[in-house]
Amino acid sequence: MNLSQYELEEIRLLEQKLHLPEIRQSPAIVAELLAEGFVEFGSSGTVYDDRDEHIALLAAEKSEEAAPSIISRDYAFRPISPDAVLVTYRSIRQAGEKDLERHTLRSSIWQRIDGRWQMIFHQGTLTTPQN
């Protein structure tokens, strides 16, 4: 169940793509990244279990709402099958003018489907800052 460093780096980059407003607002690109049957437990506590509806919600985000940058770090990869990997990491959404930073523990499951990596599950859990 060993994945190459190249594959792990590819998955990390795909994960980070989903943090970018220009990607989130492109239904075609997000549809390539999220597998059919995708489910997310959002950091707000909302369950997103309709992939197409979730893609539409991301596309509807206003640029100014999505503007604060997201820093991600402390990535860990745990292969769970030859074609699936659990990714965990910490993200920090930079503070806007009126907001505090948001620290979130994140986990995603990526699966190789038809030769390309797609996210099948994601969860965000708010946490306290950590150095």
Protein Blocks (a to p, Z undefined) as FASTA:
>chain_A
ZZcfklmmmmmmmmmmmmpmklmmmmklmmmmpcghiacddfkopacfbfklmmmmmmmp
cfklmmpccddehiacddfbfkbccddddddddddfkbccdddddddddddeehiacdfb
dcdddddddZZ
